[in-house]
Amino acid sequence: MSLQKSVLVELLQAIPSWRPQMYFKASLTALSHAMEDRILLGGDRPLVIASFQRERFYRQEAHRYRRIAQKTDWVYVLAAPETDFKNGSGLYETIAFEPGDSLAQEWHLVILGEQYSSCLICRERTVTLNEENGSSAKDNSRRFEGIWTFDRQVSQQAAAILLERILEYRPELAQKIEQARNLYLNSELGVQNLALEQKSEFSLQADPFVQRLVAYLQAGQYKLIKANYSLALKEHKERLINSVTAAIRRSLDPQEILQVAVQKLGEGLEVCRCLIYRCEESDVTAKIEHEFLNQGIPSIKGQTWPLKNNPLFQDVLKLRESISIDDAFHDPRITERANPNPSDVSLQKIVTNCSIFSWLLVPILYQGRLLGMVELHHCGPTPSAWKSEDIALVDAIATQVGVTLIQAEAYASLQDLNEQLEALDRTRSNLVAITGHELRTPLSTIQVCLESLASEPDMSPELRQVMLNTALVDAERMRKLIQDFLTLSKLESGRVQWHPEPVSIEECVELALSHINARNAKNNLPKIHHFVSSELPFVQADGEWLVELLTKLLDNACKFTDVNGEVTISVNRNNTLNLEVTVADTGRGIEPNRLERVFDRFYQEEGALRRSVGGTGLGLAICRQIVSGWGGEIWAESAGKNHGSQFHFTVPIVSDSTTARSSNANGRASQKQQKTTRRRKQRE
């Protein structure tokens, strides 16, 4: 059996002139106790009908009803059973109704005596609280709507409805219920009892007293709910800040920090859209990379956000604090009237395209430095006012994000510094190993040759000449090593004085080839082919350093190529600004994962001390510094071991190539070649 109709609804239908009021649980408890105390203090035998929502609520009051049962035989207690509550006839009648009955949501107490009457008929209201309180606070905040009155006619009507409900569950009580009706619901007796109530001084005094008591309890409960709500807001704010702080501090990656912050903030404040983007005061635009979206809201991730001519962004910079706009469609800073300057951004268009009804902008600052911006959007269907506590919450989170971003930047800088220190340490180790090996070997040879020459006066002229030649070769090897050190140091320190001028790339190639051939006159070199057209435009570069660059690239190619292999040098014009020079060989090649490292100082693919050819590992590092001197690029390509390698670099073309190649160009080129040769000899 399940009776769904509410007792309160039936009572209001029977007496339509009455209107229910709202009560808190604490008020109903006080009213119930006052009504029960009236029974315990009186001398008559009233009809008492009490309906509890659950058995556990009844158990809290069972001792009172055992005392009431000693005063009267007409006590009925209703409750939804949970453990041992059931239908029974003991000190009083107990009625166990089904949990699905509407009585499970109601609170009733009806008392009908000879000299007084009262009834409390209430139904619990379902209220969703935003705050999370303890179980005790939740219980006290429960709200009920209903009727509390001393009116006998209303009390009789309520008693009649409840007796009918009792009879549905306990039909065996039909005779007893009929007696109760005759005793307490008879109209003639009701008129007599009403007259007695009017003569009773107690009843006249009880109503105002209890009314004041209830008013006091109601006011106190409202204050308690307000205090609980305020505490809940503070708890929510602290919890959200702590969750964001804990989440973003688990990472030192700025991108991950911003994504976690935008997600937590959007979920915590339940906004339609939340954006976080990095920007500085001088930025013209910013790209939206981090976004939180509520369901059904269009994304603007990846779009470019205007900053420089954005009045709202400029106001944030000026005030150094957040800006809130409750109604974006009527704010004077956003409407077209506020943007008479055509160069200003049309914020009204942004608001329309992005469906922004309410707008909040909060800067991410650290010691006055702008690091980024947090934006929150309400996207309708109507504007929504920003609460001061929400703005304060976003400000607090923006501060945490700013601190974390600075920490991430400091950590990244520290990592870079550590990498530089590690590279410096590797450079130092390589320097010691290479110089120790490269200097000790020729020095030992020179020392042996000189000692032999000094201690062997009878040495044959042929052997003496061999000793001298060996000492000279190793002395030249040492000179080259020291010269490379000095050259790289000079280039890296910025102490080189560049002399850019129009030069012929063909003549520079020829000059570099002549240097290679002169240095290796007694050595067998691979075949060198060059495909450099005389019709190529002049390039703007320092001729001396361009020849040095070509010489080192050719020397490197010959060093790692067998005498049966080939080395080619070619020049192509890929665009109107640069020539691309390529030095290719058929030698041992380079592993693809090492193509970037070959330009590092002291890099030796075979190791500093386990290589089959000599050298310091400084040649390609010098080449990179030379190319950087005129703003060009240099890179290496290779298919892998034993597949050869290609080195490319770019050099800028003379802007007025027609003038450069005038009729006396050959004469000037000859002078440049002579000047380049003189400079090279002076430097060496």
C-alpha positions as CSV (number, residue, x, y, z in Angstrom):
1,M,0.0,0.0,0.0
2,S,1.3,3.4,-0.9
3,L,-0.6,6.6,-0.3
4,Q,1.0,9.4,-2.2
5,K,-1.4,12.3,-1.4
6,S,0.0,14.7,1.1
7,V,-1.9,15.4,4.3
8,L,-1.0,19.1,4.0
9,V,-2.5,19.2,0.5
10,E,-5.7,17.6,1.7
11,L,-5.9,20.0,4.6
12,L,-5.4,23.1,2.4
13,Q,-8.1,21.8,0.0
14,A,-10.5,21.5,2.9
15,I,-9.7,25.0,4.2
16,P,-8.7,27.0,1.1
17,S,-8.5,30.3,3.1
18,W,-5.3,29.2,4.9
19,R,-1.8,29.7,3.5
20,P,1.2,27.6,4.5
21,Q,4.3,29.2,6.1
22,M,8.0,28.2,6.1
23,Y,9.6,26.7,9.2
24,F,13.0,25.4,10.0
25,K,13.5,22.1,11.8
26,A,14.6,23.8,15.0
27,S,11.4,25.8,15.0
28,L,9.3,22.7,14.5
29,T,11.1,20.9,17.3
30,A,10.4,23.8,19.7
31,L,6.7,23.9,18.6
32,S,6.3,20.1,19.0
33,H,7.9,20.2,22.5
34,A,5.7,23.1,23.5
35,M,2.6,21.2,22.4
36,E,3.7,18.0,24.1
37,D,4.5,19.9,27.3
38,R,1.0,21.3,27.3
39,I,-0.3,17.7,27.5
40,L,2.1,16.8,30.3
41,L,1.1,19.8,32.3
42,G,-2.7,19.5,31.8
43,G,-5.2,17.3,33.5
44,D,-7.5,16.2,30.6
45,R,-7.2,13.2,28.2
46,P,-6.6,14.6,24.7
47,L,-6.5,12.9,21.3
48,V,-2.8,12.9,20.2
49,I,-1.7,12.0,16.6
50,A,2.1,12.3,15.9
51,S,3.6,11.4,12.5
52,F,7.4,11.0,12.3
53,Q,9.2,10.8,9.0
54,R,11.5,8.0,10.1
55,E,11.8,5.5,12.9
56,R,15.0,7.1,14.1
57,F,13.3,10.5,14.6
58,Y,10.6,8.7,16.6
59,R,13.2,7.0,18.8
60,Q,14.5,10.4,19.9
61,E,11.0,11.3,21.3
62,A,9.8,7.8,22.4
63,H,10.4,8.6,26.1
64,R,8.1,11.7,25.9
65,Y,5.3,9.7,24.3
66,R,5.5,7.0,27.0
67,R,4.9,9.8,29.5
68,I,2.1,11.2,27.4
69,A,0.5,7.7,27.2
70,Q,0.2,7.8,30.9
71,K,-2.1,10.9,30.6
72,T,-4.4,9.7,27.8
73,D,-5.5,6.5,26.1
74,W,-5.9,8.2,22.7
75,V,-2.3,8.3,21.4
76,Y,-1.4,7.3,17.8
77,V,2.2,7.4,16.6
78,L,3.1,6.9,12.9
79,A,6.6,6.3,11.4
80,A,8.3,4.7,8.5
81,P,10.0,1.5,9.9
82,E,13.7,1.1,9.7
83,T,14.6,-1.6,12.3
84,D,12.0,-2.7,14.8
85,F,9.1,-0.2,14.5
86,K,5.9,-2.0,13.5
87,N,2.1,-1.9,13.9
88,G,1.2,-2.6,17.5
89,S,-1.0,-1.8,20.4
90,G,0.9,-1.2,23.6
91,L,1.0,1.9,25.7
92,Y,-0.2,3.6,22.5
93,E,-1.0,2.7,19.0
94,T,1.9,2.5,16.6
95,I,1.3,2.6,12.8
96,A,4.1,1.7,10.4
97,F,3.5,3.3,7.0
98,E,5.3,2.4,3.9
99,P,8.5,4.4,3.0
100,G,6.9,5.5,-0.3
101,D,4.0,7.1,1.5
102,S,3.9,10.9,1.4
103,L,4.0,10.8,5.2
104,A,7.7,10.0,4.9
105,Q,8.2,13.6,3.8
106,E,5.9,15.2,6.4
107,W,5.9,16.2,10.1
108,H,2.6,16.2,11.9
109,L,1.3,16.6,15.4
110,V,-2.4,17.1,16.2
111,I,-3.7,17.5,19.8
112,L,-7.5,17.8,20.6
113,G,-8.4,18.2,24.3
114,E,-11.3,19.5,26.2
115,Q,-9.8,22.9,27.0
116,Y,-7.3,23.3,24.2
117,S,-6.4,22.2,20.7
118,S,-3.5,22.7,18.3
119,C,-2.1,21.1,15.2
120,L,1.2,21.2,13.3
121,I,0.9,19.9,9.7
122,C,4.1,20.4,7.7
123,R,5.8,19.0,4.5
124,E,9.5,19.1,4.0
125,R,10.8,21.2,1.1
126,T,13.8,20.1,-1.0
127,V,16.4,22.9,-0.9
128,T,19.7,22.6,-2.8
129,L,22.5,24.3,-0.9
130,N,25.6,25.4,-2.7
131,E,27.6,25.1,0.5
132,E,28.9,21.9,2.0
133,N,28.3,21.9,5.7
134,G,28.5,19.3,8.3
135,S,25.6,16.8,9.0
136,S,24.4,18.8,12.0
137,A,24.3,22.1,10.1
138,K,22.4,20.4,7.2
139,D,19.9,18.9,9.6
140,N,19.2,22.3,11.2
141,S,18.8,23.9,7.8
142,R,16.0,21.6,6.7
143,R,13.0,23.6,5.7
144,F,9.3,22.7,6.0
145,E,6.2,24.4,4.8
146,G,2.9,24.0,6.6
147,I,0.4,25.2,9.1
148,W,0.6,25.6,12.9
149,T,-2.5,26.8,14.7
150,F,-4.6,26.6,17.8
151,D,-7.8,26.8,15.7
152,R,-10.0,23.8,16.8
153,Q,-11.8,23.5,13.5
154,V,-8.5,23.2,11.6
155,S,-7.2,20.8,14.2
156,Q,-10.3,18.6,13.9
157,Q,-10.0,18.6,10.1
158,A,-6.3,17.6,10.3
159,A,-7.2,14.8,12.9
160,A,-9.9,13.5,10.6
161,I,-7.5,13.2,7.7
162,L,-4.9,11.4,9.8
163,L,-7.4,9.0,11.3
164,E,-8.4,8.0,7.8
165,R,-4.8,7.4,7.0
166,I,-4.4,5.3,10.2
167,L,-7.5,3.3,9.3
168,E,-5.9,2.4,5.9
169,Y,-2.9,0.8,7.6
170,R,-4.7,-0.5,10.7
171,P,-8.3,-1.6,9.7
172,E,-8.5,-3.5,13.0
173,L,-8.7,-0.2,14.8
174,A,-11.9,0.8,13.1
175,Q,-14.0,0.6,16.3
176,K,-11.5,2.6,18.4
177,I,-11.1,5.2,15.7
178,E,-14.9,5.6,15.5
179,Q,-15.0,6.2,19.3
180,A,-12.3,8.9,18.9
181,R,-14.3,10.6,16.2
182,N,-17.4,10.6,18.4
183,L,-15.4,12.0,21.4
184,Y,-13.2,14.6,19.6
185,L,-14.6,15.3,16.2
186,N,-18.4,15.5,17.1
187,S,-19.6,19.0,16.1
188,E,-21.6,19.6,19.3
189,L,-18.7,18.6,21.5
190,G,-16.5,20.8,19.3
191,V,-18.6,23.8,20.0
192,Q,-18.6,23.1,23.7
193,N,-14.8,22.6,23.8
194,L,-14.3,25.8,21.8
195,A,-16.2,27.7,24.5
196,L,-14.0,26.1,27.1
197,E,-10.9,27.1,25.2
198,Q,-12.0,30.7,25.1
199,K,-12.4,30.7,28.9
200,S,-9.0,29.1,29.4
201,E,-6.4,31.7,30.5
202,F,-3.6,29.3,29.6
203,S,-4.6,29.0,26.0
204,L,-4.7,32.8,25.7
205,Q,-1.2,33.1,27.0
206,A,0.4,30.2,25.2
207,D,-0.2,31.4,21.7
208,P,1.7,34.8,21.9
209,F,4.5,33.1,23.9
210,V,5.0,30.3,21.4
211,Q,4.7,32.8,18.6
212,R,7.5,34.9,20.0
213,L,9.6,31.7,20.6
214,V,9.1,30.6,17.0
215,A,9.9,34.1,15.6
216,Y,13.1,34.1,17.7
217,L,14.1,30.6,16.5
218,Q,13.3,31.5,12.9
219,A,15.4,34.6,13.0
220,G,18.3,32.7,14.6
221,Q,18.1,30.0,12.0
222,Y,18.2,32.6,9.2
223,K,21.3,34.1,10.7
224,L,22.9,30.6,11.1
225,I,22.2,29.8,7.5
226,K,23.7,33.1,6.4
227,A,26.8,32.5,8.5
228,N,27.1,28.9,7.1
229,Y,26.7,30.2,3.6
230,S,29.5,32.8,4.2
231,L,31.7,30.1,5.7
232,A,31.0,27.8,2.8
233,L,32.0,30.5,0.3
234,K,35.3,31.0,2.1
235,E,35.8,27.2,2.2
236,H,35.0,26.9,-1.5
237,K,37.4,29.7,-2.3
238,E,40.2,28.2,-0.2
239,R,39.6,24.8,-1.6
240,L,39.7,26.0,-5.2
241,I,42.8,28.0,-4.6
242,N,44.5,25.1,-2.9
243,S,43.5,22.7,-5.6
244,V,44.8,25.0,-8.3
245,T,48.0,25.7,-6.4
246,A,48.6,22.0,-5.8
247,A,47.8,21.1,-9.4
248,I,50.0,23.7,-11.0
249,R,52.9,23.2,-8.7
250,R,53.1,19.5,-9.7
251,S,54.7,20.8,-13.0
252,L,57.3,23.3,-14.0
253,D,56.1,23.4,-17.6
254,P,54.4,26.8,-18.2
255,Q,52.1,25.3,-20.8
256,E,50.9,22.6,-18.5
257,I,50.6,25.1,-15.6
258,L,48.3,27.4,-17.7
259,Q,46.1,24.4,-18.9
260,V,45.6,23.1,-15.4
261,A,44.8,26.6,-14.1
262,V,42.2,27.3,-16.8
263,Q,40.5,23.9,-16.3
264,K,40.3,24.2,-12.5
265,L,39.2,27.8,-12.6
266,G,36.5,27.2,-15.2
267,E,35.1,24.2,-13.4
268,G,35.2,25.8,-10.0
269,L,33.4,29.0,-11.0
270,E,31.1,27.2,-13.5
271,V,31.5,29.9,-16.2
272,C,30.7,29.4,-19.9
273,R,34.3,30.1,-21.1
274,C,37.6,30.6,-19.3
275,L,40.8,31.8,-21.2
276,I,44.4,32.2,-20.0
277,Y,47.0,33.5,-22.4
278,R,50.6,34.8,-22.1
279,C,51.2,38.4,-23.0
280,E,53.4,41.4,-22.2
281,E,52.6,45.1,-22.1
282,S,54.1,45.8,-25.5
283,D,52.4,42.9,-27.3
284,V,50.1,43.8,-30.2
285,T,48.2,40.5,-30.2
286,A,48.1,37.3,-28.2
287,K,47.2,33.7,-29.3
288,I,44.6,31.9,-27.3
289,E,46.2,28.5,-26.4
290,H,44.5,27.6,-23.1
291,E,40.7,27.4,-22.9
292,F,37.9,25.9,-20.8
293,L,34.5,25.5,-22.3
294,N,31.1,24.6,-20.8
295,Q,28.8,22.5,-22.8
296,G,27.4,24.1,-26.0
297,I,29.9,27.1,-26.0
298,P,31.8,27.7,-29.2
299,S,35.6,27.5,-28.9
300,I,37.9,30.4,-29.8
301,K,41.2,28.4,-29.1
302,G,43.8,29.2,-31.7
303,Q,42.4,32.6,-32.5
304,T,44.5,35.8,-32.3
305,W,43.3,38.2,-29.6
306,P,43.9,41.9,-30.1
307,L,45.8,43.8,-27.4
308,K,47.4,47.0,-28.5
309,N,44.3,48.8,-29.6
310,N,42.0,47.0,-27.2
311,P,40.5,49.6,-24.8
312,L,39.8,46.9,-22.1
313,F,43.3,45.6,-22.2
314,Q,44.7,49.1,-22.0
315,D,42.5,49.9,-19.0
316,V,43.8,46.8,-17.2
317,L,47.4,47.9,-17.9
318,K,46.6,51.4,-16.6
319,L,44.8,50.3,-13.4
320,R,46.8,47.2,-12.8
321,E,43.7,45.4,-11.5
322,S,40.8,43.4,-12.8
323,I,37.9,44.8,-14.9
324,S,34.4,43.3,-14.7
325,I,31.6,44.0,-17.2
326,D,28.2,42.8,-16.3
327,D,26.4,43.6,-19.5
328,A,28.8,43.6,-22.5
329,F,26.2,44.7,-25.0
330,H,25.6,48.0,-23.2
331,D,29.0,48.9,-21.8
332,P,30.2,52.2,-23.2
333,R,33.7,50.9,-23.7
334,I,32.4,48.2,-26.0
335,T,29.8,49.9,-28.1
336,E,30.8,51.4,-31.5
337,R,30.3,54.9,-30.1
338,A,33.3,54.4,-27.8
339,N,35.5,53.5,-30.7
340,P,35.6,56.6,-33.0
341,N,39.2,55.8,-34.0
342,P,39.2,53.4,-37.0
343,S,42.5,51.8,-35.7
344,D,40.8,50.7,-32.4
345,V,39.5,47.2,-32.1
346,S,35.8,46.7,-32.5
347,L,35.0,45.0,-29.2
348,Q,31.4,44.9,-30.2
349,K,32.2,42.6,-33.0
350,I,34.3,40.4,-30.6
351,V,31.4,40.3,-28.1
352,T,28.9,39.3,-30.9
353,N,31.1,36.6,-32.5
354,C,32.1,35.1,-29.2
355,S,28.6,35.5,-27.5
356,I,30.1,37.3,-24.5
357,F,27.2,38.6,-22.4
358,S,29.4,39.3,-19.2
359,W,33.2,39.8,-19.3
360,L,35.8,39.6,-16.6
361,L,39.5,40.4,-17.2
362,V,42.1,39.7,-14.5
363,P,45.8,40.4,-15.2
364,I,48.5,37.9,-14.1
365,L,51.1,40.1,-12.5
366,Y,54.4,39.5,-10.7
367,Q,56.0,42.5,-9.0
368,G,54.3,44.8,-11.5
369,R,55.4,42.7,-14.5
370,L,52.5,41.5,-16.7
371,L,52.8,37.8,-17.5
372,G,49.4,37.1,-19.0
373,M,45.7,37.5,-18.7
374,V,42.8,35.5,-17.3
375,E,39.4,36.1,-19.0
376,L,36.0,34.7,-17.9
377,H,33.0,34.8,-20.1
378,H,29.3,34.3,-19.4
379,C,27.6,33.5,-22.7
380,G,24.0,34.0,-22.0
381,P,21.1,33.8,-22.4
382,T,21.2,36.9,-20.3
383,P,23.9,39.0,-18.7
384,S,25.1,37.9,-15.3
385,A,26.6,40.2,-12.5
386,W,30.0,39.3,-11.3
387,K,30.1,38.7,-7.6
388,S,32.9,40.4,-5.6
389,E,33.9,37.1,-4.0
390,D,34.3,35.5,-7.5
391,I,36.5,38.4,-8.6
392,A,38.6,38.1,-5.5
393,L,38.9,34.4,-6.1
394,V,40.1,34.8,-9.6
395,D,42.6,37.5,-8.4
396,A,44.0,35.1,-5.9
397,I,44.4,32.3,-8.4
398,A,46.0,34.7,-11.0
399,T,48.5,35.7,-8.3
400,Q,49.3,32.0,-7.7
401,V,49.7,31.4,-11.4
402,G,52.0,34.4,-11.7
403,V,54.3,33.1,-8.9
404,T,54.3,29.6,-10.5
405,L,55.2,31.0,-13.9
406,I,58.1,32.9,-12.5
407,Q,59.3,29.7,-10.7
408,A,59.0,27.8,-14.0
409,E,61.0,30.5,-15.8
410,A,63.6,30.4,-13.1
411,Y,63.8,26.6,-13.3
412,A,64.1,26.8,-17.1
413,S,66.9,29.4,-16.8
414,L,68.6,27.2,-14.2
415,Q,68.3,24.2,-16.6
416,D,69.8,26.3,-19.4
417,L,72.6,27.4,-17.1
418,N,73.3,23.8,-16.1
419,E,73.4,22.7,-19.7
420,Q,75.8,25.6,-20.5
421,L,78.0,24.5,-17.6
422,E,77.9,20.9,-18.7
423,A,78.8,22.0,-22.2
424,L,81.6,24.1,-20.8
425,D,82.8,21.2,-18.7
426,R,82.8,19.0,-21.8
427,T,84.6,21.7,-23.7
428,R,87.2,21.9,-21.0
429,S,87.6,18.1,-21.0
430,N,87.9,18.0,-24.8
431,L,90.3,20.9,-24.8
432,V,92.6,19.2,-22.3
433,A,92.4,15.9,-24.2
434,I,92.8,17.3,-27.7
435,T,95.5,19.8,-26.9
436,G,97.3,17.3,-24.8
437,H,97.2,14.8,-27.7
438,E,97.7,17.3,-30.6
439,L,100.5,19.2,-28.9
440,R,102.3,16.3,-27.2
441,T,102.7,14.3,-30.3
442,P,104.4,17.0,-32.5
443,L,106.4,18.3,-29.6
444,S,107.8,14.8,-29.0
445,T,108.7,14.4,-32.6
446,I,110.4,17.8,-32.8
447,Q,112.3,17.0,-29.6
448,V,113.5,13.7,-30.9
449,C,114.6,15.2,-34.2
450,L,116.4,18.1,-32.6
451,E,118.1,15.8,-30.1
452,S,119.2,13.5,-32.9
453,L,120.6,16.4,-34.9
454,A,122.5,17.8,-31.8
455,S,123.9,14.4,-30.6
456,E,124.8,12.9,-34.0
457,P,127.3,15.1,-35.7
458,D,128.2,12.4,-38.1
459,M,124.7,12.0,-39.4
460,S,124.4,11.7,-43.1
461,P,123.0,14.8,-45.0
462,E,120.1,12.8,-46.3
463,L,119.0,11.7,-42.8
464,R,119.7,15.1,-41.4
465,Q,117.3,16.6,-44.1
466,V,114.6,14.0,-43.1
467,M,114.9,15.0,-39.5
468,L,114.6,18.7,-40.3
469,N,111.6,18.2,-42.6
470,T,109.8,16.1,-39.9
471,A,110.4,18.8,-37.3
472,L,109.1,21.5,-39.7
473,V,106.0,19.5,-40.5
474,D,105.1,19.0,-36.8
475,A,105.9,22.6,-36.1
476,E,103.4,23.7,-38.8
477,R,100.9,21.3,-37.3
478,M,101.3,23.0,-33.9
479,R,101.0,26.4,-35.5
480,K,97.7,25.5,-37.2
481,L,96.3,24.2,-33.9
482,I,97.1,27.4,-32.0
483,Q,95.9,29.5,-35.0
484,D,92.5,27.7,-34.9
485,F,92.2,28.3,-31.1
486,L,92.9,32.0,-31.6
487,T,90.6,32.3,-34.6
488,L,87.6,30.7,-32.8
489,S,88.2,32.8,-29.7
490,K,88.3,36.0,-31.7
491,L,85.1,35.1,-33.6
492,E,83.2,34.1,-30.5
493,S,84.2,37.1,-28.5
494,G,83.0,39.5,-31.3
495,R,86.4,41.1,-31.7
496,V,86.5,40.5,-35.5
497,Q,86.3,43.6,-37.6
498,W,84.3,42.6,-40.7
499,H,84.9,44.2,-44.0
500,P,82.0,43.3,-46.2
501,E,82.4,44.2,-49.9
502,P,81.2,42.9,-53.2
503,V,83.3,39.8,-54.1
504,S,83.2,37.2,-56.8
505,I,82.2,33.8,-55.4
506,E,84.0,32.1,-58.3
507,E,87.3,33.8,-57.5
508,C,87.0,33.0,-53.8
509,V,86.5,29.3,-54.7
510,E,89.5,29.3,-56.9
511,L,91.6,30.9,-54.2
512,A,90.4,28.3,-51.6
513,L,91.3,25.5,-54.1
514,S,94.8,27.0,-54.5
515,H,95.3,27.0,-50.7
516,I,94.2,23.4,-50.5
517,N,96.5,22.3,-53.3
518,A,99.4,24.2,-51.8
519,R,99.0,22.7,-48.4
520,N,98.7,19.2,-49.7
521,A,101.3,19.4,-52.5
522,K,103.0,16.2,-51.2
523,N,99.7,14.4,-50.3
524,N,97.3,12.6,-52.5
525,L,93.9,14.3,-52.5
526,P,90.6,13.0,-53.9
527,K,89.4,14.6,-57.1
528,I,87.9,18.0,-56.6
529,H,85.3,19.3,-59.0
530,H,83.7,22.7,-58.9
531,F,80.6,23.9,-60.7
532,V,80.7,27.6,-60.2
533,S,79.4,29.8,-63.0
534,S,81.2,33.0,-63.9
535,E,77.7,34.5,-64.4
536,L,76.8,34.4,-60.8
537,P,76.2,37.7,-59.1
538,F,78.6,39.2,-56.6
539,V,78.1,38.5,-53.0
540,Q,78.3,40.9,-50.1
541,A,80.9,39.4,-47.7
542,D,84.3,39.8,-46.2
543,G,86.5,38.1,-48.9
544,E,89.2,37.0,-46.5
545,W,86.7,35.1,-44.2
546,L,84.8,33.7,-47.2
547,V,88.0,32.1,-48.5
548,E,88.8,30.8,-45.0
549,L,85.3,29.3,-44.8
550,L,85.6,27.6,-48.2
551,T,89.1,26.4,-47.4
552,K,88.1,24.7,-44.1
553,L,85.0,23.1,-45.7
554,L,87.2,21.7,-48.6
555,D,89.9,20.6,-46.2
556,N,87.3,18.8,-44.0
557,A,85.8,17.1,-47.1
558,C,89.2,15.9,-48.3
559,K,90.2,14.8,-44.8
560,F,87.3,12.3,-44.6
561,T,87.3,11.2,-48.2
562,D,89.5,8.4,-49.7
563,V,91.9,9.4,-52.5
564,N,89.7,7.4,-54.9
565,G,86.6,9.5,-53.9
566,E,85.4,12.8,-55.1
567,V,84.7,16.3,-53.7
568,T,82.5,18.7,-55.5
569,I,81.7,22.4,-54.9
570,S,78.7,24.0,-56.4
571,V,76.8,27.3,-56.1
572,N,73.1,27.8,-56.7
573,R,70.9,30.8,-56.7
574,N,67.7,29.7,-54.9
575,N,66.2,33.2,-54.5
576,T,67.0,36.9,-55.1
577,L,68.6,37.4,-51.7
578,N,71.2,34.6,-51.3
579,L,73.5,32.2,-53.0
580,E,73.7,28.7,-51.6
581,V,77.2,27.1,-51.7
582,T,77.5,23.3,-51.3
583,V,80.6,21.3,-50.6
584,A,79.9,17.6,-51.1
585,D,82.0,14.5,-50.7
586,T,81.8,10.7,-51.1
587,G,83.5,10.0,-47.8
588,R,82.5,8.2,-44.6
589,G,79.4,10.3,-44.0
590,I,77.7,11.3,-40.8
591,E,75.0,9.7,-38.7
592,P,71.7,11.7,-39.1
593,N,71.4,12.2,-35.3
594,R,74.8,13.9,-35.2
595,L,74.3,16.4,-38.0
596,E,73.6,19.3,-35.6
597,R,76.5,18.4,-33.3
598,V,79.2,18.5,-36.0
599,F,79.3,22.3,-35.7
600,D,80.1,22.1,-31.9
601,R,83.5,23.0,-30.6
602,F,85.9,20.0,-30.3
603,Y,83.4,17.6,-31.8
604,Q,85.0,14.5,-33.0
605,E,82.7,11.8,-34.3
606,E,85.2,9.1,-33.4
607,G,86.1,10.5,-30.1
608,A,88.8,12.9,-29.1
609,L,91.6,10.4,-28.9
610,R,90.2,7.5,-31.1
611,R,90.2,9.1,-34.5
612,S,91.8,8.0,-37.7
613,V,92.6,11.5,-38.9
614,G,94.1,14.5,-37.2
615,G,92.5,17.8,-36.3
616,T,91.1,19.7,-33.3
617,G,87.4,19.6,-34.0
618,L,87.4,23.4,-34.3
619,G,87.1,23.8,-38.1
620,L,83.4,23.5,-38.5
621,A,82.8,25.6,-35.3
622,I,84.8,28.3,-37.0
623,C,82.8,27.9,-40.2
624,R,79.6,28.4,-38.3
625,Q,80.9,31.6,-36.6
626,I,82.0,33.0,-40.0
627,V,78.6,32.4,-41.6
628,S,76.9,34.0,-38.6
629,G,79.0,37.0,-39.2
630,W,77.1,38.0,-42.3
631,G,73.7,36.6,-41.1
632,G,73.7,33.5,-43.2
633,E,72.9,29.9,-42.4
634,I,75.0,26.7,-42.5
635,W,73.9,23.1,-42.2
636,A,75.0,19.6,-43.0
637,E,73.2,16.7,-44.7
638,S,74.1,13.0,-44.9
639,A,72.4,9.7,-45.6
640,G,74.5,8.0,-42.9
641,K,77.8,6.1,-42.6
642,N,79.7,5.6,-45.9
643,H,77.2,7.6,-47.9
644,G,79.1,10.9,-48.1
645,S,78.0,14.2,-46.7
646,Q,77.1,17.7,-48.0
647,F,77.7,21.0,-46.2
648,H,75.6,24.0,-47.3
649,F,75.9,27.7,-46.4
650,T,74.2,30.8,-47.7
651,V,75.8,34.2,-48.5
652,P,73.9,37.4,-49.3
653,I,73.9,38.7,-52.9
654,V,75.0,42.3,-53.6
655,S,71.8,44.4,-53.9
656,D,73.0,46.3,-57.0
657,S,74.5,43.4,-58.9
658,T,74.3,45.2,-62.3
659,T,76.6,48.0,-61.1
660,A,78.9,45.5,-59.4
661,R,79.5,43.7,-62.7
662,S,80.4,46.7,-64.8
663,S,83.1,46.8,-67.4
664,N,85.9,47.3,-64.9
665,A,84.7,44.5,-62.6
666,N,87.6,42.3,-63.5
667,G,90.1,44.9,-62.4
668,R,88.4,45.4,-59.1
669,A,88.1,41.7,-58.6
670,S,91.9,41.3,-59.1
671,Q,92.5,44.1,-56.5
672,K,90.2,42.3,-54.1
673,Q,92.0,39.0,-54.6
674,Q,95.3,40.7,-53.9
675,K,93.9,42.4,-50.8
676,T,92.5,39.1,-49.6
677,T,95.8,37.3,-50.1
678,R,97.7,40.1,-48.2
679,R,95.3,39.9,-45.3
680,R,95.6,36.2,-45.1
681,K,99.4,36.3,-45.1
682,Q,99.4,39.0,-42.4
683,R,97.0,37.0,-40.2
684,E,99.1,33.8,-40.6
